[in-house]
Amino acid sequence: MKIALSPLEKLRAAGKFLNVAFNKRPLSVSLEVTKRCNARCDFCDYWKITDRDEMLDFSDVVRRFDPLVVVFTGGEPMLRRDLVPIVKSIKDLPGFRYLTVLTHGGFLSEVKIRELVAAGVNQINISMNYPDTRQDKERGLPGLFDRLSKTVPKMVKEEGYEGVFTFASMLMVDNMHDAEPLVRLAHSWGINIAFSGYNDLKNGNQSHMVSPEKMVEFKKVCARLIQLKRELKNVMTSDYFFETLPEFYEKRKIDGCEAGKIMIHVTPKGMVQPCAELPPIAHYSEFLPGNYAGPNCGSCFDACRAEPQAPITLRRIGELTGIL
């Protein structure tokens, strides 16, 4: 089974990156195919949304911006029963793109995984903040962790889906001591893990922020994750992120965000947001990323803005190219 990028595809990806950068197009476009969600996270109110006024075809969005990476997100994208044909319509466009799905994983049956990969998905990112059944409670989805723990390792180790799955984990005060167990769980399943910061921009919930009293403890966790990254080699997050995240929690602001320029978010109705946390600014058919000055708000330290601004060191080049 061919899932990992071939040397030729990696070469095409490198060429696409240079083309995108030179022409000032977004490196990544997140397609919010729905705002609906069946989870009940306390840091997001999307589960209250019932609006089904959603675009049926996102291919013109991708054709217009022609990014390197396309992320299918939500809400919960797998609530769209037509997600597989939506993915295929993007995959069938001329040119190279790396396609990812961000999901809580509740609908990841073996059949659905095969369908998504066959349609063109390169990576399935599973939101995972706890290495046990506390994940069920956080998401309000009983049995979630058990289903994932049975399905994902089997698909990797028995069906040959290596390199497809990644944990997408928020590193916050609640789970900082679960970060190492999460890394080790991902390693035992044969998959990677990437961390992001927490922010309160969706509904104002600040309870998951790291307080000043916990900061020394939190910095030790971040330092340990850098060590663990070298030991297990399945942590995709940059050293820069781990070194800077404590500063974000201390200041609640990190400058340098390129939202709206190197990445954009498109709503189910086709409106462009600089990122998922900020208001729409234009319809996709009218938005010109090269002319956009950016919001420069700095109020989050999510991976989507932190990783692109990580310094390009020899180690980082090695990590990104798969050498290290």
Backbone torsions as a table, in degrees:
resi	resn	phi	psi	omega
1	MET	NA	127.6	-179.5
2	LYS	-97.0	113.5	178.6
3	ILE	-125.0	-47.7	-180.0
4	ALA	-64.2	153.0	178.2
5	LEU	-65.2	136.1	176.3
6	SER	-76.6	164.5	176.2
7	PRO	-54.5	-38.5	178.7
8	LEU	-65.2	-41.1	179.3
9	GLU	-66.3	-36.7	176.4
10	LYS	-64.4	-37.4	177.0
11	LEU	-66.1	-41.5	176.9
12	ARG	-63.7	-38.7	178.6
13	ALA	-63.3	-42.6	178.9
14	ALA	-63.4	-42.3	178.0
15	GLY	-64.2	-38.6	178.9
16	LYS	-65.7	-39.1	178.2
17	PHE	-59.1	-47.3	-179.3
18	LEU	-64.1	-39.1	179.7
19	ASN	-65.0	-43.9	179.2
20	VAL	-62.8	-46.0	-178.7
21	ALA	-63.7	-43.6	-177.9
22	PHE	-64.5	-38.7	-176.3
23	ASN	-93.3	7.1	175.8
24	LYS	55.2	45.6	173.1
25	ARG	-100.9	161.9	178.1
26	PRO	-63.6	136.7	174.6
27	LEU	-67.2	-38.8	179.4
28	SER	-135.1	145.1	174.2
29	VAL	-123.7	121.1	176.4
30	SER	-95.0	119.4	178.6
31	LEU	-96.0	107.9	178.0
32	GLU	-82.8	89.5	-172.2
33	VAL	-71.1	-18.7	174.3
34	THR	-158.6	153.2	171.0
35	LYS	-98.1	-8.4	-179.0
36	ARG	-69.4	146.1	178.0
37	CYS	-153.1	141.8	178.8
38	ASN	-98.6	2.1	174.6
39	ALA	-84.3	172.3	-177.6
40	ARG	-134.8	52.9	-178.3
41	CYS	-69.8	141.8	-177.2
42	ASP	-81.6	-6.7	179.9
43	PHE	-103.3	9.4	-178.3
44	CYS	-148.6	137.4	-178.7
45	ASP	-104.4	11.9	-177.8
46	TYR	-59.6	-29.5	-177.4
47	TRP	-63.9	-14.2	177.3
48	LYS	-83.6	-10.6	-175.3
49	ILE	-85.8	132.5	178.7
50	THR	-118.7	1.1	-177.0
51	ASP	-60.2	125.3	178.9
52	ARG	-110.7	16.8	176.1
53	ASP	-78.9	87.0	-172.2
54	GLU	-127.6	140.5	177.1
55	MET	-59.4	143.5	177.7
56	LEU	-92.0	-24.3	-174.8
57	ASP	-133.7	118.0	179.9
58	PHE	-104.6	6.0	-174.5
59	SER	-64.7	-33.7	-179.8
60	ASP	-67.7	-31.8	176.6
61	VAL	-61.6	-49.0	-177.7
62	VAL	-69.1	-37.8	177.8
63	ARG	-61.4	-39.1	-177.7
64	ARG	-68.3	-45.8	-174.3
65	PHE	-93.6	-24.2	175.6
66	ASP	45.5	60.0	-178.3
67	PRO	-81.6	172.7	172.9
68	LEU	-77.9	-40.5	-175.3
69	VAL	-119.0	134.8	172.4
70	VAL	-119.7	126.0	179.8
71	VAL	-110.3	124.5	174.2
72	PHE	-93.5	114.5	-172.1
73	THR	-137.5	-173.2	-179.3
74	GLY	-152.6	-146.7	26.8
75	GLY	31.8	-158.4	175.1
76	GLU	-106.0	106.1	-173.5
77	PRO	-59.8	-27.4	-176.3
78	MET	-78.3	-0.4	168.4
79	LEU	-72.8	-17.5	173.7
80	ARG	-77.0	113.6	-179.6
81	ARG	-67.7	-18.4	178.9
82	ASP	-100.3	21.9	-177.9
83	LEU	-60.8	-42.3	-178.6
84	VAL	-60.8	-49.8	176.1
85	PRO	-64.7	-30.0	175.1
86	ILE	-62.9	-46.0	177.7
87	VAL	-59.2	-46.6	-177.5
88	LYS	-63.1	-36.3	179.9
89	SER	-64.4	-30.7	177.2
90	ILE	-78.0	-42.2	179.7
91	LYS	-61.4	-34.4	-176.0
92	ASP	-76.8	-9.3	176.9
93	LEU	-66.6	147.7	178.2
94	PRO	-61.4	148.3	177.2
95	GLY	96.9	170.6	-177.4
96	PHE	-94.9	137.3	171.1
97	ARG	-147.3	145.7	176.4
98	TYR	-100.0	119.7	-172.7
99	LEU	-105.3	130.5	179.4
100	THR	-130.9	153.5	175.2
101	VAL	-121.6	133.2	175.5
102	LEU	-109.2	119.1	-172.6
103	THR	-144.0	155.8	172.3
104	HIS	-77.0	-12.4	172.1
105	GLY	92.3	-2.5	-176.0
106	GLY	-64.7	-21.6	-179.0
107	PHE	-106.8	13.1	-175.6
108	LEU	-83.8	74.7	171.7
109	SER	-78.6	165.4	177.5
110	GLU	-60.1	-40.0	-179.7
111	VAL	-63.5	-45.7	-177.7
112	LYS	-65.9	-38.0	177.4
113	ILE	-61.4	-46.8	178.6
114	ARG	-59.9	-41.2	-179.2
115	GLU	-64.4	-44.1	-178.4
116	LEU	-65.3	-44.6	-179.7
117	VAL	-66.4	-40.3	178.9
118	ALA	-64.2	-31.7	179.8
119	ALA	-75.7	-17.8	176.9
120	GLY	129.6	2.4	179.0
121	VAL	-69.8	128.1	177.6
122	ASN	-90.1	-31.7	-173.3
123	GLN	-145.6	135.5	174.7
124	ILE	-112.5	113.4	179.4
125	ASN	-94.7	119.8	-178.0
126	ILE	-103.4	118.1	176.7
127	SER	-64.4	119.6	-175.0
128	MET	-147.8	112.0	-178.0
129	ASN	-109.3	-9.7	179.8
130	TYR	-138.5	145.1	-175.5
131	PRO	-90.3	25.0	-176.2
132	ASP	-160.7	-163.8	-173.6
133	THR	-70.5	-3.3	171.1
134	ARG	-63.2	-21.6	175.7
135	GLN	-62.1	-37.1	178.1
136	ASP	-60.6	-44.4	-177.8
137	LYS	-67.4	-42.9	-178.9
138	GLU	-60.8	-41.1	-177.7
139	ARG	-88.3	-13.4	-176.2
140	GLY	70.0	32.3	-177.0
141	LEU	-128.2	90.2	-179.5
142	PRO	-56.7	135.9	176.9
143	GLY	83.3	1.5	-176.3
144	LEU	-60.3	-52.0	-175.8
145	PHE	-62.6	-40.9	-179.2
146	ASP	-62.9	-41.6	179.7
147	ARG	-64.3	-44.0	180.0
148	LEU	-64.9	-41.5	-176.3
149	SER	-68.7	-19.6	176.3
150	LYS	-90.4	-34.9	-173.1
151	THR	-84.3	-51.4	-171.1
152	VAL	-64.8	-52.3	179.7
153	PRO	-58.7	-35.6	179.3
154	LYS	-65.1	-43.9	-179.4
155	MET	-64.6	-34.0	-179.5
156	VAL	-75.7	-50.7	-169.3
157	LYS	-87.6	-26.7	-177.6
158	GLU	-107.5	-28.1	-175.7
159	GLU	-104.8	-6.8	174.8
160	GLY	84.0	23.1	-178.8
161	TYR	-91.7	48.2	177.9
162	GLU	-68.4	141.7	176.7
163	GLY	81.4	-0.1	-177.5
164	VAL	-86.3	-40.6	-171.2
165	PHE	-99.9	143.4	174.0
166	THR	-141.6	134.7	168.9
167	PHE	-73.6	132.7	171.5
168	ALA	-109.2	106.4	-169.4
169	SER	-119.3	133.6	172.1
170	MET	-85.0	133.3	179.2
171	LEU	-102.2	109.2	-173.1
172	MET	-141.0	-178.8	-173.7
173	VAL	-64.7	-35.7	-175.4
174	ASP	-64.0	-37.2	-170.6
175	ASN	-118.4	16.7	-175.0
176	MET	-61.8	-31.5	178.7
177	HIS	-86.9	-0.9	173.1
178	ASP	-98.6	-2.2	-176.3
179	ALA	-64.0	-47.4	179.0
180	GLU	-64.9	-45.7	174.8
181	PRO	-57.7	-33.5	176.8
182	LEU	-65.1	-44.0	178.4
183	VAL	-60.8	-44.6	-178.4
184	ARG	-68.9	-35.2	176.3
185	LEU	-63.7	-47.1	178.2
186	ALA	-57.6	-43.1	179.8
187	HIS	-61.9	-40.6	-179.4
188	SER	-68.3	-27.1	177.4
189	TRP	-84.5	-9.8	-179.2
190	GLY	81.6	29.3	-177.4
191	ILE	-129.5	170.8	179.1
192	ASN	-92.9	172.1	176.8
193	ILE	-143.3	142.9	176.3
194	ALA	-133.9	138.4	-176.7
195	PHE	-105.0	153.8	175.6
196	SER	-137.5	163.3	176.9
197	GLY	-88.2	165.3	175.8
198	TYR	-97.8	144.0	171.3
199	ASN	-138.9	162.6	-176.1
200	ASP	-104.7	19.6	-172.8
201	LEU	-71.5	-22.4	-178.0
202	LYS	-74.5	-45.0	-178.2
203	ASN	-145.1	14.6	174.0
204	GLY	80.6	7.0	-178.9
205	ASN	-77.1	108.6	-178.2
206	GLN	-97.6	5.0	-173.0
207	SER	-67.5	-17.9	-177.8
208	HIS	-95.0	-1.9	177.6
209	MET	-69.3	153.8	177.6
210	VAL	-85.1	121.9	-178.2
211	SER	-79.9	161.1	177.7
212	PRO	-56.3	-34.2	-178.6
213	GLU	-66.6	-24.8	-177.8
214	LYS	-99.5	1.8	-168.5
215	MET	-67.2	-42.1	179.4
216	VAL	-60.0	-44.3	178.7
217	GLU	-61.6	-43.3	-178.0
218	PHE	-66.0	-40.3	179.5
219	LYS	-63.0	-35.1	176.8
220	LYS	-65.1	-38.7	177.2
221	VAL	-61.7	-46.1	-179.9
222	CYS	-61.9	-41.3	178.4
223	ALA	-64.6	-38.6	178.7
224	ARG	-65.5	-36.4	179.7
225	LEU	-66.1	-33.3	175.7
226	ILE	-64.8	-40.9	177.0
227	GLN	-63.8	-46.1	-176.5
228	LEU	-64.1	-34.7	176.7
229	LYS	-56.6	-40.6	180.0
230	ARG	-75.8	-30.3	-178.4
231	GLU	-75.0	-49.2	-172.4
232	LEU	-98.1	-21.0	174.5
233	LYS	60.4	29.1	175.2
234	ASN	-121.2	8.5	177.4
235	VAL	-94.8	117.7	-174.4
236	MET	-89.9	-4.8	-175.1
237	THR	-78.5	143.0	-178.6
238	SER	-73.5	153.9	172.3
239	ASP	-58.0	-39.2	-179.6
240	TYR	-54.3	-42.7	179.6
241	PHE	-60.6	-49.8	-177.8
242	PHE	-65.0	-33.4	-179.9
243	GLU	-75.2	-25.9	-173.8
244	THR	-100.9	-24.8	-177.3
245	LEU	-55.9	-42.7	176.6
246	PRO	-57.6	-37.9	178.5
247	GLU	-62.9	-37.4	177.7
248	PHE	-62.6	-45.1	-179.3
249	TYR	-67.1	-29.4	177.1
250	GLU	-72.7	-44.8	-174.1
251	LYS	-97.0	-19.2	-173.9
252	ARG	60.7	25.0	-179.7
253	LYS	-164.5	133.2	172.8
254	ILE	-134.5	119.3	-179.0
255	ASP	-74.6	168.0	174.5
256	GLY	103.1	6.5	-178.4
257	CYS	-67.8	137.2	-179.3
258	GLU	-109.4	23.8	179.6
259	ALA	-56.8	137.8	-178.7
260	GLY	88.6	-8.7	179.5
261	LYS	-119.6	-62.5	178.5
262	ILE	-88.1	-15.4	173.2
263	MET	-147.1	147.3	175.1
264	ILE	-135.7	162.3	-179.2
265	HIS	-123.3	132.8	-179.4
266	VAL	-118.8	125.3	-176.1
267	THR	-75.1	168.9	178.2
268	PRO	-59.6	-20.3	179.0
269	LYS	-96.6	2.8	176.0
270	GLY	90.0	14.2	177.7
271	MET	-88.4	140.7	179.1
272	VAL	-89.1	128.4	168.4
273	GLN	-112.9	143.3	174.8
274	PRO	-55.6	-39.9	174.0
275	CYS	-151.6	177.0	-175.5
276	ALA	-64.8	-20.6	-173.0
277	GLU	-94.2	-9.5	-173.6
278	LEU	-111.4	156.3	-176.2
279	PRO	-65.8	156.1	176.0
280	PRO	-61.8	149.2	-178.7
281	ILE	-122.3	-19.7	-179.9
282	ALA	-172.5	160.2	171.2
283	HIS	-72.1	147.4	-175.0
284	TYR	-57.7	-30.5	-177.6
285	SER	-71.6	-12.3	-177.6
286	GLU	-115.1	-3.9	-174.0
287	PHE	-89.5	132.2	177.9
288	LEU	-119.7	100.1	-175.8
289	PRO	-57.5	-35.7	-178.1
290	GLY	-64.8	-20.9	-179.1
291	ASN	-101.0	-1.1	-173.9
292	TYR	-87.9	128.4	-177.6
293	ALA	-77.2	-23.0	-179.6
294	GLY	92.7	152.8	179.4
295	PRO	-79.2	-29.5	178.8
296	ASN	50.8	44.0	-175.0
297	CYS	-82.2	-36.8	177.5
298	GLY	68.2	14.4	-172.2
299	SER	-89.6	7.4	173.2
300	CYS	-137.2	166.7	169.1
301	PHE	-135.4	52.1	176.5
302	ASP	-70.4	157.5	-178.6
303	ALA	-60.4	-33.3	-175.9
304	CYS	-63.9	-24.9	175.6
305	ARG	-105.3	-25.9	-177.9
306	ALA	-73.9	-44.8	-175.0
307	GLU	-67.0	-41.8	178.0
308	PRO	-62.6	-24.3	-179.4
309	GLN	-98.4	6.6	175.9
310	ALA	-66.3	136.1	179.5
311	PRO	-56.9	140.1	179.8
312	ILE	-85.8	87.9	176.5
313	THR	-93.2	170.6	176.9
314	LEU	-60.5	-39.3	178.3
315	ARG	-63.4	-43.4	-178.0
316	ARG	-65.6	-39.0	176.5
317	ILE	-60.9	-41.9	178.2
318	GLY	-63.4	-39.6	179.1
319	GLU	-66.3	-45.5	-176.7
320	LEU	-68.1	-29.7	-179.3
321	THR	-92.3	-4.3	179.2
322	GLY	84.3	7.9	179.7
323	ILE	-76.0	-39.3	179.2
324	LEU	-101.8	NA	NA
